[in-house]
Amino acid sequence: MIKITNKSDEKIEFKTDMPISIANAIRRSVNSIPILAIDELEISKNDSALYDEIVAHRMGLVPLKDEGLKLPNECSCNGKGCGKCTVKLKLKAKGPCTVYSTDLSPKGSIAHKMPIDLLDKDQELEFVAIAKMGLGKNHSKFSPGLFFYKYSEDIEDPEAKDGGFKKLIEDVKKDENKELEVFIESWGQIKAKDIFIKAIDALTNNLKEFSKNIK
């Protein structure tokens, strides 16, 4: 049973009677969803106060919209980089100005307007960014968002009574079938509902692969 209590492209909340072990398996599978993120940066000019490494770090955190690309290791180019597995983005700016993620071209790949750098008069920033598909389990920049849950009725704090950690474990076992509240928030690469759907797909594929390996 799933009862949706709040829904938008960015967030979704629902109540469910699924076992907590299943909810946790789906949560962990969120980091097995292929997500597009900037992986390489070729900086040709940077007169700003930020080091090249800081600019590269900021660019890696910019959410990019799903382009339906393949993971590099699954592409026919064997990860060398082609139009099927990579996207090339360019930026050229001259101060005084604030450089935003939306200044990248082509503009259609950017999910949110985010500040990248601040340029003073006559300062310049110019680079070429290479975006690739990746998995959150390998690097957090490929994470699509947050997935967490709690019991609709929170377990009482065992530290307030006798029993400590042992009592907490016993209470969890008793409450395994209690209603859960699930919260999903997207960073912008894909919709919140798609995080849930794709996480289930990733879990199913991982179980199939595991089943093949143990035969």
Contacts in CASP RR format, 6 or more apart in sequence:
PFRMAT RR
TARGET T0000
AUTHOR 0000-0000-0000
METHOD contacts of the structure
MODEL  1
MIKITNKSDEKIEFKTDMPISIANAIRRSVNSIPILAIDELEISKNDSAL
YDEIVAHRMGLVPLKDEGLKLPNECSCNGKGCGKCTVKLKLKAKGPCTVY
STDLSPKGSIAHKMPIDLLDKDQELEFVAIAKMGLGKNHSKFSPGLFFYK
YSEDIEDPEAKDGGFKKLIEDVKKDENKELEVFIESWGQIKAKDIFIKAI
DALTNNLKEFSKNIK
1 16 0 8 1.000
1 17 0 8 1.000
2 14 0 8 1.000
2 15 0 8 1.000
2 16 0 8 1.000
3 14 0 8 1.000
3 15 0 8 1.000
3 16 0 8 1.000
4 12 0 8 1.000
4 13 0 8 1.000
4 14 0 8 1.000
5 13 0 8 1.000
5 14 0 8 1.000
5 15 0 8 1.000
5 181 0 8 1.000
6 12 0 8 1.000
6 13 0 8 1.000
7 13 0 8 1.000
7 192 0 8 1.000
7 193 0 8 1.000
8 192 0 8 1.000
9 186 0 8 1.000
9 191 0 8 1.000
9 192 0 8 1.000
10 185 0 8 1.000
10 186 0 8 1.000
10 188 0 8 1.000
10 191 0 8 1.000
10 192 0 8 1.000
11 183 0 8 1.000
11 184 0 8 1.000
11 185 0 8 1.000
11 186 0 8 1.000
11 192 0 8 1.000
12 183 0 8 1.000
12 184 0 8 1.000
12 192 0 8 1.000
12 193 0 8 1.000
12 196 0 8 1.000
13 181 0 8 1.000
13 182 0 8 1.000
13 183 0 8 1.000
13 184 0 8 1.000
14 181 0 8 1.000
14 182 0 8 1.000
15 152 0 8 1.000
15 179 0 8 1.000
15 180 0 8 1.000
15 181 0 8 1.000
15 182 0 8 1.000
16 23 0 8 1.000
16 179 0 8 1.000
16 180 0 8 1.000
16 182 0 8 1.000
17 177 0 8 1.000
17 179 0 8 1.000
17 180 0 8 1.000
18 180 0 8 1.000
19 176 0 8 1.000
19 177 0 8 1.000
20 149 0 8 1.000
20 172 0 8 1.000
20 176 0 8 1.000
20 180 0 8 1.000
21 176 0 8 1.000
23 149 0 8 1.000
23 180 0 8 1.000
23 182 0 8 1.000
25 203 0 8 1.000
26 147 0 8 1.000
26 196 0 8 1.000
26 199 0 8 1.000
26 200 0 8 1.000
26 203 0 8 1.000
27 147 0 8 1.000
27 148 0 8 1.000
27 149 0 8 1.000
27 199 0 8 1.000
29 199 0 8 1.000
29 200 0 8 1.000
29 202 0 8 1.000
29 203 0 8 1.000
29 206 0 8 1.000
30 143 0 8 1.000
30 144 0 8 1.000
30 145 0 8 1.000
30 147 0 8 1.000
30 195 0 8 1.000
30 199 0 8 1.000
30 202 0 8 1.000
31 135 0 8 1.000
31 136 0 8 1.000
31 137 0 8 1.000
31 142 0 8 1.000
31 143 0 8 1.000
32 135 0 8 1.000
32 136 0 8 1.000
32 137 0 8 1.000
32 199 0 8 1.000
32 202 0 8 1.000
32 203 0 8 1.000
32 206 0 8 1.000
33 135 0 8 1.000
33 136 0 8 1.000
33 144 0 8 1.000
33 190 0 8 1.000
33 195 0 8 1.000
33 198 0 8 1.000
33 199 0 8 1.000
33 202 0 8 1.000
34 71 0 8 1.000
34 133 0 8 1.000
34 134 0 8 1.000
34 135 0 8 1.000
34 142 0 8 1.000
35 66 0 8 1.000
35 133 0 8 1.000
35 134 0 8 1.000
35 135 0 8 1.000
35 136 0 8 1.000
35 142 0 8 1.000
35 143 0 8 1.000
35 144 0 8 1.000
35 189 0 8 1.000
35 190 0 8 1.000
36 64 0 8 1.000
36 65 0 8 1.000
36 66 0 8 1.000
36 67 0 8 1.000
36 68 0 8 1.000
36 69 0 8 1.000
36 87 0 8 1.000
36 109 0 8 1.000
36 131 0 8 1.000
36 132 0 8 1.000
36 133 0 8 1.000
36 134 0 8 1.000
36 189 0 8 1.000
37 60 0 8 1.000
37 62 0 8 1.000
37 64 0 8 1.000
37 131 0 8 1.000
37 132 0 8 1.000
37 134 0 8 1.000
37 139 0 8 1.000
37 141 0 8 1.000
37 142 0 8 1.000
38 59 0 8 1.000
38 60 0 8 1.000
38 62 0 8 1.000
38 64 0 8 1.000
38 89 0 8 1.000
38 129 0 8 1.000
38 130 0 8 1.000
38 131 0 8 1.000
38 141 0 8 1.000
39 60 0 8 1.000
39 130 0 8 1.000
39 131 0 8 1.000
39 132 0 8 1.000
40 129 0 8 1.000
40 130 0 8 1.000
40 132 0 8 1.000
41 52 0 8 1.000
41 55 0 8 1.000
41 56 0 8 1.000
41 59 0 8 1.000
41 127 0 8 1.000
41 128 0 8 1.000
41 129 0 8 1.000
41 130 0 8 1.000
42 127 0 8 1.000
42 128 0 8 1.000
42 129 0 8 1.000
42 130 0 8 1.000
43 52 0 8 1.000
43 55 0 8 1.000
43 56 0 8 1.000
43 125 0 8 1.000
43 126 0 8 1.000
43 127 0 8 1.000
44 126 0 8 1.000
44 127 0 8 1.000
44 128 0 8 1.000
45 124 0 8 1.000
45 125 0 8 1.000
45 126 0 8 1.000
45 127 0 8 1.000
46 52 0 8 1.000
46 55 0 8 1.000
46 124 0 8 1.000
46 125 0 8 1.000
46 126 0 8 1.000
46 127 0 8 1.000
47 119 0 8 1.000
47 122 0 8 1.000
47 123 0 8 1.000
47 124 0 8 1.000
47 125 0 8 1.000
48 55 0 8 1.000
48 117 0 8 1.000
48 118 0 8 1.000
48 119 0 8 1.000
48 120 0 8 1.000
48 123 0 8 1.000
48 125 0 8 1.000
49 118 0 8 1.000
50 58 0 8 1.000
50 117 0 8 1.000
55 116 0 8 1.000
55 117 0 8 1.000
55 125 0 8 1.000
55 127 0 8 1.000
58 116 0 8 1.000
58 117 0 8 1.000
59 116 0 8 1.000
59 129 0 8 1.000
60 141 0 8 1.000
61 114 0 8 1.000
61 141 0 8 1.000
62 101 0 8 1.000
62 104 0 8 1.000
62 110 0 8 1.000
62 111 0 8 1.000
62 112 0 8 1.000
62 114 0 8 1.000
62 116 0 8 1.000
63 110 0 8 1.000
63 111 0 8 1.000
63 112 0 8 1.000
63 187 0 8 1.000
63 188 0 8 1.000
63 189 0 8 1.000
64 87 0 8 1.000
64 109 0 8 1.000
64 110 0 8 1.000
64 111 0 8 1.000
64 131 0 8 1.000
64 189 0 8 1.000
65 108 0 8 1.000
65 109 0 8 1.000
65 110 0 8 1.000
65 111 0 8 1.000
65 188 0 8 1.000
65 189 0 8 1.000
66 189 0 8 1.000
66 190 0 8 1.000
67 87 0 8 1.000
67 109 0 8 1.000
69 83 0 8 1.000
69 84 0 8 1.000
69 85 0 8 1.000
69 86 0 8 1.000
69 87 0 8 1.000
69 132 0 8 1.000
69 133 0 8 1.000
70 84 0 8 1.000
70 85 0 8 1.000
70 133 0 8 1.000
71 85 0 8 1.000
71 133 0 8 1.000
71 134 0 8 1.000
71 135 0 8 1.000
72 79 0 8 1.000
72 81 0 8 1.000
72 85 0 8 1.000
72 86 0 8 1.000
72 132 0 8 1.000
72 133 0 8 1.000
72 134 0 8 1.000
73 79 0 8 1.000
74 85 0 8 1.000
75 81 0 8 1.000
75 82 0 8 1.000
75 84 0 8 1.000
75 85 0 8 1.000
76 82 0 8 1.000
76 84 0 8 1.000
77 84 0 8 1.000
77 85 0 8 1.000
79 85 0 8 1.000
81 132 0 8 1.000
85 132 0 8 1.000
85 133 0 8 1.000
86 130 0 8 1.000
86 131 0 8 1.000
86 132 0 8 1.000
87 109 0 8 1.000
87 130 0 8 1.000
87 131 0 8 1.000
87 132 0 8 1.000
88 128 0 8 1.000
88 129 0 8 1.000
88 130 0 8 1.000
88 131 0 8 1.000
89 104 0 8 1.000
89 105 0 8 1.000
89 106 0 8 1.000
89 109 0 8 1.000
89 128 0 8 1.000
89 129 0 8 1.000
89 130 0 8 1.000
89 131 0 8 1.000
90 104 0 8 1.000
90 105 0 8 1.000
90 127 0 8 1.000
90 128 0 8 1.000
90 129 0 8 1.000
91 99 0 8 1.000
91 103 0 8 1.000
91 104 0 8 1.000
91 105 0 8 1.000
91 125 0 8 1.000
91 126 0 8 1.000
91 127 0 8 1.000
91 129 0 8 1.000
92 124 0 8 1.000
92 125 0 8 1.000
92 126 0 8 1.000
93 99 0 8 1.000
93 103 0 8 1.000
93 117 0 8 1.000
93 119 0 8 1.000
93 124 0 8 1.000
93 125 0 8 1.000
93 126 0 8 1.000
94 119 0 8 1.000
94 122 0 8 1.000
94 123 0 8 1.000
94 124 0 8 1.000
95 119 0 8 1.000
95 120 0 8 1.000
95 121 0 8 1.000
95 122 0 8 1.000
95 123 0 8 1.000
95 124 0 8 1.000
96 119 0 8 1.000
96 120 0 8 1.000
96 121 0 8 1.000
96 123 0 8 1.000
97 118 0 8 1.000
97 119 0 8 1.000
98 115 0 8 1.000
98 117 0 8 1.000
98 118 0 8 1.000
98 119 0 8 1.000
99 115 0 8 1.000
99 116 0 8 1.000
99 117 0 8 1.000
99 118 0 8 1.000
99 119 0 8 1.000
99 125 0 8 1.000
100 113 0 8 1.000
100 114 0 8 1.000
100 115 0 8 1.000
100 116 0 8 1.000
101 110 0 8 1.000
101 112 0 8 1.000
101 113 0 8 1.000
101 114 0 8 1.000
101 115 0 8 1.000
101 116 0 8 1.000
102 110 0 8 1.000
102 113 0 8 1.000
103 116 0 8 1.000
104 110 0 8 1.000
104 129 0 8 1.000
109 131 0 8 1.000
111 187 0 8 1.000
111 188 0 8 1.000
111 189 0 8 1.000
112 188 0 8 1.000
117 125 0 8 1.000
119 125 0 8 1.000
133 142 0 8 1.000
134 142 0 8 1.000
135 142 0 8 1.000
136 142 0 8 1.000
136 143 0 8 1.000
143 187 0 8 1.000
144 186 0 8 1.000
144 187 0 8 1.000
144 188 0 8 1.000
144 189 0 8 1.000
144 190 0 8 1.000
144 195 0 8 1.000
144 198 0 8 1.000
145 184 0 8 1.000
145 185 0 8 1.000
145 186 0 8 1.000
145 187 0 8 1.000
145 188 0 8 1.000
145 195 0 8 1.000
146 183 0 8 1.000
146 184 0 8 1.000
146 185 0 8 1.000
147 182 0 8 1.000
147 183 0 8 1.000
147 184 0 8 1.000
147 195 0 8 1.000
147 196 0 8 1.000
147 199 0 8 1.000
148 182 0 8 1.000
148 183 0 8 1.000
149 180 0 8 1.000
149 181 0 8 1.000
149 182 0 8 1.000
149 183 0 8 1.000
150 180 0 8 1.000
150 181 0 8 1.000
151 175 0 8 1.000
151 178 0 8 1.000
151 179 0 8 1.000
151 180 0 8 1.000
151 181 0 8 1.000
152 178 0 8 1.000
152 179 0 8 1.000
152 180 0 8 1.000
152 181 0 8 1.000
153 178 0 8 1.000
153 179 0 8 1.000
155 168 0 8 1.000
155 171 0 8 1.000
155 172 0 8 1.000
155 175 0 8 1.000
156 171 0 8 1.000
158 164 0 8 1.000
158 165 0 8 1.000
158 167 0 8 1.000
158 168 0 8 1.000
158 171 0 8 1.000
161 167 0 8 1.000
184 192 0 8 1.000
184 193 0 8 1.000
184 195 0 8 1.000
184 196 0 8 1.000
185 192 0 8 1.000
186 192 0 8 1.000
186 194 0 8 1.000
186 195 0 8 1.000
190 198 0 8 1.000
END
